[in-house]
Every structure is written in structure tokens, then in C-alpha cells.
Amino acid sequence: MNPKRYLNLVLRNIKYVFLPGLGVRTMRRNKSSGDAGSPVTQAFVARTAGVSQQTVSQALNGTGRISGKVRQHVFDVARRLEYRPNKQALALRNNTHGAIGLVGLDDNTRSFISSIFLQRLQISLQKINKYLSFVTVPSPEMGEIDVNPAKMGIDGAFVNITQGDIKPLLNVFQSAGMPEIWINNKLKYNSVYPDDYGAASRIVSFMVSQNFTGIGYVGSTLVPGRPPGSHYSIEDRYRGYMDAMAKSKLRPMTFSSSEMTSDDLRSFIRMAQPSPILICYEFNQALYVLMAAKSAGIKIPDELKIIYFHSEPIWDNGIDALIRCLPVPNDKIAEAAISMFGHKSGSQERKARSVG
């Protein structure tokens, strides 16, 4: 074929679209609609792959009795054509938005989402044909909350506000009748959170089973009840440690990182022989102990072992070699949140679930 004629044929079927910052993308002509700028459709993928549109739909959704070879073939064709599901059309048909909101405060001071949780949440949502939308709302301390969940463009919400007064926002979502799940917040209903009490209790019991008896705890505060507006884990990890030590008939040794001195550390090591261990509320407390130990000339981890709770290890070879992380099960929290959302409708209450 004449090269010039071949080029003209190609250009008639491909439209080049320049997107600022993204370079050049291609949008193939949709022959069924005659719209030269239409995105690739399932029907076009089916024709290109030589299968029915139903087969394409089932292959991409992981349903139907389709051989692995055919399913992979459909995936390859869809990827080559840069096929993207038309979520907007799907939402219009089902009278939904196809999106679940991850709601936090716009001051970004009382929300914490780990990368592991976020990744697993997105993967799990894709399995139910939903995607994640990030939504911010004003802080309740700024006055009356003028928020209408119905105008957020979402079908439900995962709310991540870990400290402060959440009642105003809780009332807003419940009044709107929108399914909402509170993440990392210990409520009676509609919440998923780590079992911090159980985690602290289990690590103490495990250490005792390994013949470690000199076990101390370093918290951000050591008052019997948590400070108003603080996170529930401050109290739960402390009580988990205390109850496990009492059950093992061992003397608890507790410290506040804000008041702990090098002399306190030396005294603890003397009393906790032969193998002293400090369990820290989180990384900040562990780092404080590490610095105090360095100032006191204490060798870590030979003379003192430090364990801390955190969303994940710091991934620093120098630090990770000295102190040990007890990771919060954020992957399981995400899966539990998706499961709870799937069984929740409107403002119907679901019993809270702790994840260990």
C-alpha cells in the first residue's frame, strides 16, 4: 500500500488530543456513534477482541464462566486501547455517583490516613465498582457546620477525624441518611478501629511467655483516663499493658515521655534485669527513649529493647535496626470498613468493629 495512503487511513481513525501537563493522548473513533472524539467503549473493545460485549463486561468485572486465556486476552486488548469504564454513565443509570468519600477536616490536623490503609481501601473499592473521592469539611470549632452530604457527590463516607468533638459532624451525616463509617474512632456504632487494648495486652503476654519479665511502658500521658478530645488509643494501650502485667503478676513500670529523664531510664534498667524492655505508645515516644538512652550511654538494643506502635515501620535501616515496630493492621481495617459499608444502608446502625 502507498505509504501516504496508509497514513491517511490511520489518521482518519485516530484523533490526537493535547492535554496540558499530560502530553498527547489518543482517542479512537467510535464507529458505532460516529463521534470522532468519543472515548473507547466496551463495544469497541469487544469488536477488537473478537468477543461479545457481555464477555468483555464479565472479564473486566471478574464474573462469569470465562477461561483464564480469554479473560487475559480481554485485559490485554482493553489495556492496549486505553479503555476506561464510563463511571458517569453507570452512575446515571443507577442513580448513584459511583464514589465513596474519604472525609477529613480542611485544617488537616486531626486526620491520619496511612499509605497502607489508603492503598487497600482503593483496591477494595474497585472490586465493588466504586472509586474514592477526597472530601474536606470545616472544623466544628469554626462554628456551625454548614455541610450538606447530599451535595458532596458521594454515595457514602469513610470519616477520618481522630480527635476533638465529632458530634456535630456525626449528626450531619446521620440526619442526611447517608451511610457513613468512622475510621480509627472508637464509637458504639458505625466505626472500625484498631484493637489497641488487645494489641498491648498480647505483646506483654508474648514477652512474658518468652521469659521477659522486666517490661515497662512509655506513654504520652499516664493519667487514668485519656485527656478530653484525645485519641482513644492513649488510654487503651496503657490499660492493655497494665491489665496484662497484673494478669502475669508482674510489677508495672510506667513513664510519661514528657517527664522521663536519663536517671529514670537507668533506674528502670537496673530494676528490669536481666532483659529490660520498654513498650512505647508510638514512634515519638520510642524516639525520645532512644535519644535519652544515647545521652545516658545505654546501648540499644543490647542493654535495652524498645518496641513501639505505629502505622508501619519508619523504613530507615539505622532506626529499624535499633527499635522494633508493632504495625497497626491498617490493611485489615480497610477491608473491615468496606465490609461494613457493604452491609449498611442509609442511616441504619451497625455495631462497631475493632480489628486486631
N, C-alpha and C positions, 0 to 999 in steps of 0.2 A: 504494500500500500504506500502511496505517496506520503512522505513524512509530514508535509504541510496539511494534507487532508486528514491524516491521523490526529494531528494536534488539534485541528478544528473540532473533530468528534469528541475528543477528551474535554475541551473547553466548554462544549455545549452541555456536558453532563456534570461539570464541577464548577461551583461558584466559590470564588475566593473572598473571604471576609476578613478585614483587618480589625483586630480588637486592640485598643491601646493597652500596652503593657503585656499583651499575650501573643503578639505576633500575628501570623497568618493561620487561620483555621479553614477547613474545607467543609462545605455543606452540600451534600449531593442532591441533585434534582430529584424531587419526589414525583415520579412519573404518574402515580395514581391521582395526584391532585393538580399537577401541572404547575405547582408553585416552585419556582427555581430556588427560592431561599428557604424552603422547608427543611427542618432537621430530619435526620434518618428516622424512619418509623419501623415498627415491628414488622409490618407488611413487607417493607423493602428488605429487611434482614432475612425474612422467610424466603423471599424470591431469590436472593443472593445465595442463601444456604441450601436451597432446593428442598425445603421442608415446608410444612404448613405453619400458619401464624400461631395456631394453638400449640404446636410443638415448640416454637420459639418462646412463647409465654411460659410454658411449663418448664422448659430448660432453664430459663433465667430465674424463675421463682423457686427452683428446686423441687418441683412437684411432678406428678405424672410418672407413668412407667416408660421411661426413656433410657436407652442404653447409654453407658458412660461415653462411648465413642461419639454418638450423635450429640449428646449434651456438650461435650468438649468442642465439637465442630461448630455448634451454635455460638458458644462462648467466643471462639476464635474469630468467627465472622463478625459478631457484634462488636468485638474489640477493634477489629480492623476498620470497620465502618464508623467507629467512634459513636456507637449507639448510646443514647441516654434516655431512660424512661421518662415519659411525659407526665411528671408528677402533678402538674397543674390540671391536666385533663382528668387524671384519675381522681383528684380531689373534687373537681366539679361534679363528676358522676356520682360520687359517694357523699356529697355534701360535707366534705371534710377538707382540712388543709394539708393533711399528709405530714404534718410536722408536730413534734413534741418539744416544748420549750424547756431549756435549762435556765432557770430563773435565779438571778442573783441581784444584789444591791448595786446601784450605779456608783457608789463610793468605793466599791471593791475592797472593803476592809474586813468583812465578816463572812466571806465565802471562800471555800477552799475546794478545788477540784484537782485531784491528781491526774497525771497523764495516763496512768493505767486505767483508772475509772472512766475517763473520757473516751479512751480508745475502745474499751469493751462496751460502753454504752452505745457508741455509734455502730459498732458491728452488730450488736443485738437488735438495734432498731431497724437496721437494714433487712434483717430476717423477717420482720413483720411489715415491710414496705413503708417504713417511716424514716424521716430524717430529723436531725437535731437542729433546733433553732435557738440561738443565744438571745436571751431577753433580760434586760435590766429594769429594775423598778426603783423608785425613790426610797431612801431610808425612812423608816417610820418616825425617826426622831425629827425629821424635817417638817412634821405637821401631818395633817390629814392626808391619807394616801388616795390620790385621785387616779386609780388604775382600774381599767375595765378588761378583765381577762378575755372577754369575747372579741376584743379588738386587737389582740396580740397575734392573730393569725396562726394559732396553735390549737391542737385538739386536746391537749393535756399538758401538765407541767411537772418537771422534777425541780423542786425548790431547794436551793442550797444556801441557807443562811444559818450559820452555826452558832452565833452568839447574839445577845440582846433580846429585846422584846419582839417576838414574832407574831403575837396575837392579832395585831391589825391586819397584817398580810394574810394570815390564816383565815380570818373572817372574810376577806375579799374573795379568795378563791372558793371557799365553801358557799358563800352567798351566790356566786356565779354558777354553781353547779358543775364546775369543770373538774375532771379528775386531776388530783394533784398528789404527788408523792414527795414527802420531805426526806432529803438525803442527809445522812450524818447528823440527824437531830433526833433526840430521844423523846418521842411523843407516844401517846397511848394508841393512836390510830394513824394510819396512812403514812408511816415512816419506816425507813430502812437505815440501820446504823450498825457500826461495828460493836461486837460484844466485848467492850473494853474491860469490864469486870471479869468476865471469863478468861480473857487473854492474860491478864495479870495473875489471876489465880492459877492458871495452867502452867505458866512459866515458873512460878515459885514451886509448885508441886513437882515439876520435872526436875528442877535443880536439886530439890531435896532427895528425889529418887536416885540422883547421881552422887549422893553423899556430900552435896554442898549445903552447909548449914549457916554460914555467915553471909546472909543475904540482906542488903539494905535497899532503901527506896529513896529516890530524889525526885521531888515534885516541884511544880511551880509555886505551890502553896500547900500547906498541910493543915488547914482548918478542917474540922469535922465535916462541914458542909461546903459545897463549892460557892465561890463568890457570886453574888447576883449577876445574871447576864453572861456568865462564863459557860464554857462548853461542858457538857455532862461528863466527858471522859476524865476531867480533872478529879472528880470525886470517884468515879467508877474504878479507875486503875488503882487509886490509892486504897479503896476499900477491898478490891480484889486481892491486893498484896497483903493487907492486914488480916483478912479472914483466912487466907491460905497459910500464913505464918502461924496464926492461932491454932488452926486445924493440925498443923505439924508440930505443935507445942514448941515453937521456936520464938525467941525474943525478937520483935520487930525493931528495926533501927531506921528511923525516917529523918529526912533532911529537906529543907527548902533551899533551892538553888540560890535564891536571893540572899540567904543568910549563911550559907555553908562557907567555912573557912578551911585553910590548909590544915590547921590544927584539928578540926573536926574530921577531916579525911584521914589523918594519921591515927587518930583515936579509933576510928571505925576499923581501920585495917588491923590494929592490934587486937581488937575485940572479936573480929570476924575470922581470925585464923582457923584453919590453915589456908582456906581458899576464899578470900573475900570477893563478893560480887555486889555491884550496885545496879539496880534496875531504875532507869530514868524515864520520866513521863514522856519526853520526846527528845528530839535531837538537840535542841537548845540547852537542855539540862545536861545531856551527855557531853556536849562540847565544853560546858562550864566545868564539869568534873575533870575532863581531860586537861584543861588548862590549869586547874588547881593542882592536879597531880603532877604536872610538869614543873610547876613552881615549887612544889614540895619535894621534888627529886624522886617521886614514886614512878617505878617502871610499869608501863601499860603495854601489854596485858599480863606481864609476868607476875607482878605484885598485886594487881587489882584488875578484875574483869568488869567491863562496862557494857551494859545492854540497854537499848533504848527502843521505844515505839516510834514508828514513823510510817508515812505512806509508802516509802520504798527506801532502799539504801541510798547513800549520798553518791555512790559510784565514783568515789575518789580512792584510788588504791592506797594512798597513805593513811587516810582516815578509816577506811573499811578494814584495814589490817589491824587497827587498834581497838575499835569498838564495834559491837555486833548489833545489827538492826533486826527488830521484830516487826516485819511489814504488816500493815493493816490490809486485810483482804479486800482491796478495792475492786478487784475483778468480780468477786462473788457478790459484793454489794450492788454492782451494776446489774448483774444477772437477776438478783432478787428484786431490784426495783422494776425491771422490765416485766418480770413475772407478776408482781403485784399490780402493776398498771394494766396488764392484760386481763386481770380478773376484776378490775374496778370499773364501775360505770357511774358517771355523774358524780354526785356528792356522796355516794354510798361509802360507808366507812369500812376500812379493812384493818384488822389488828396489826399493830406494829411488828416488825421482824428484826431481830438482832442477828448479825452474821458473824460467825467465828471462824 
